[in-house]
Amino acid sequence: MKKILFIAALLAPFITVAQKKTPKSYDLIVGSYTKGTAQGISVYRFYTESGRLAYLSQVPTSNPSYLCVSANNKFVYAVNEDGKDGGVTSFSFEPKNGILTQINKQPSQGADPCYISVDKDMRHAFVANYSSGNLTVLPINKDGSLGAVVQNLQDAGTGPKTDRQEGPHVHTAFLSPDEKYLLYSDLGTDKINHTRHRSPEAQPLTPLPEDLTTLAPGSGPRHLDFTPDHKYVYVIAELSASVTAYEYHGGKMKQIQNITMLPAGFNGTSGAADIHVSADGKFVYASNRGTANDIVVYAIDPNSGKLTYVDRAYVMGTGPRNFVIDPTGRFLLVANQTSDNIVVFKRDVNTGRISNTGIQTKVGNPVCLKFAPVE
């Protein structure tokens, strides 16, 4: 017993230090369309104990509609959704004061880039170009700057909804959790493209057409997310306002369920947008725009991966294009594009339900939210 107490006494200081390092605040990095009042990317301090936000800084850049933060927290990458003149911009990032400084900008070699991701090794950035329907790859230099495009995967085809699916529309570029694969959705052709990812190679992606995942015609797949155990992946379809659940193994997806996001008798307009799995792997959250303007909550069956409807919450605004769950899991923040506000919801970690805290901040055309630890 004395030996156990002695060891515990030795470990106590280290346990205390670890607890003190748990962040109580994060930087919330906000991408906005700059056609209105927003000038570019803004940064807010988010306090995890209260859910409150405090403005820190802004950096001008054109239409940064999607962002990603590097694994080392030192760089931020943004698309510039500027039609045929689409680009990608790199920024150095100082988390303590929330300051972004532009490093350089490169053409995305596609029209209307709308999504960007970066591998953990910081070798490449992957960009989904919506209007031109192609995925491009840009190398990342040691100083965080971007090189010119080194790989271009052009999609082809159409879908049955001619007003939205007249051609390919690549909407996401999502690395699998082990980064052995990259999946990219095509809203225009109702499919998820699979590629093999090898980080050290100059052209890191190898298409795997035999692993192509096809969704229901006219559904329009948009974003996706994995469960923490990597067993399941969930795809949100914009045009059908539905979520499709898949078993996932070795880059392959097997459909197990399709569930609507709309309530019975709904006769308004819909436009599903974003989807996230909670860090505890128990719940899926999905946003819907149009006249719905809500976040739908589903519970995940841990044995089958199938979803059960839990609740829906009005977003206190319009156009919830993007949202994010804070790193503590206690809050969910929604970017309402057309009502120019970011709304903070309290999240019940046991039931998955969210409730309005009354906290919100005005931001012009917010469309992307990313968290970064302050230290």
C-alpha angles and dihedrals in degrees: 000000000000089000091053092049090049092053091047090052090052092050096045097083091051092049090051092050091051091051092050090054093060103112117246092186138035137189114250108208113201127199117199140180106253098211089097132032097318119098100195136291119002129193127212132182110238118203112209096201095058106016091234127145131216124190116242112166150328134218122198119239132141119266100330092187095164133027141183132194120220118246091248091053092234101107140042124201124200136185118227105218097204105143114247089353092063117158146174123230130198125209134187111230133212105195097190094063099019095238122157121195121189115240103178146319133228134188112258091216089230141075122265102356106208107172137038134182133177129207120241092247089058093230100124145017119214119210130194111210106201107192097040093042098227139122118221133192125212125189119236118223125217092260090055095255122134126244126211120285112286100179133032123187111191118201124206140195142064140249135224096260098078096188092061105015103050088124142350117310113186108203110173142023107201124178115213114245092258089044092229090119139033120208122197127186125220112205091187097056102030097240146113113225118214125211134176111238122211109175101200095054121097089231100034102183127081115185116234103199091171089066095051113144115215123200130200112294112268095015097115107211113222120165135002142193139193132228114247091251089054092231097116138035127196124207124198117211116209101199099045095035092227141127122226120202122210138185108234129207131155095343094312126115126206118190116235103164147004118201131181123238093206127092120241112280095016109159103168130096121285136195114174113207126165138023134190137175115219115248091246089059093234104107143037122210123197132181127219126193129185111073093330098068096177146121114237119208124208130182118226119227102226092210100048106016090232121141131238121195113249109168147318128227130199109240097224090241142032135279104027094193096160139012139173138204112227118242093255091056092230099104139043119200122202126203107212105197102190098039093047098231143113112216126200118217128189113234123213103218092201102049099023092229121138129213132190115260094195089242117126140141132209114245126163113249098335111194107157133042125188130174125217127180114249092226 
